[in-house]
């Protein structure tokens, strides 16, 4: 089902058939869960990037004798 159709169903939900509502709700539920999962994966990735940056930055500071960068 196309996103435009889902938006039309949402805008006129009271006038749509039960079949349309259930189909749109099913698609939106899957989209929500997929998006949530992706955001969690990206959050873990960002944490790993931040930790790696911190470790490298600390090593650079040690090697240069820098105490506050």
C-alpha positions in Angstrom: 0.0 0.0 0.0 1.3 3.4 -1.0 2.0 6.0 1.7 -0.4 8.4 -0.1 -3.2 5.9 0.3 -2.3 5.4 4.0 -2.4 9.2 4.5 -5.8 9.4 2.8 -7.1 6.6 5.0 -5.8 8.4 8.1 -7.4 11.7 7.0 -10.8 10.0 6.4 -10.6 7.1 8.9 -14.3 7.5 9.8 -15.4 6.9 6.2 -13.0 4.0 5.4 -13.8 0.3 5.5 -12.6 -1.9 8.3 -10.4 -3.7 5.8 -8.7 -0.4 4.8 -8.2 0.6 8.4 -6.7 -2.8 9.5 -4.4 -2.9 6.5 -3.1 0.6 7.1 -2.7 0.0 10.8 -0.8 -3.2 10.1 1.6 -1.4 7.7 2.1 1.5 10.1 2.8 -0.9 13.0 5.5 -2.7 11.0 6.9 0.7 9.9 7.0 1.9 13.5 8.7 -1.2 14.7 11.3 -1.2 11.9 12.0 2.5 12.5 12.3 2.0 16.3 14.8 -0.9 15.7 16.8 1.1 13.3 17.0 4.0 15.7 18.2 1.7 18.5 20.9 0.3 16.2 22.0 3.8 15.2 22.1 4.8 18.9 24.4 1.9 19.6 26.6 2.8 16.6 26.8 6.5 17.8 27.8 5.3 21.3 30.6 3.2 19.7 31.8 6.1 17.6 31.8 8.4 20.6 33.8 5.9 22.7 36.3 5.3 19.9 36.8 9.0 19.4 37.3 9.5 23.2 39.9 6.7 23.3 41.8 8.1 20.3 41.6 11.6 21.6 42.9 10.6 25.0 45.9 8.8 23.4 46.6 11.9 21.2 46.6 14.0 24.3 49.0 11.7 26.1 51.4 11.6 23.2 51.4 15.4 22.8 51.5 16.0 26.5 48.3 17.9 26.3 46.2 18.0 29.5 43.1 19.9 28.4 41.7 19.7 24.9 
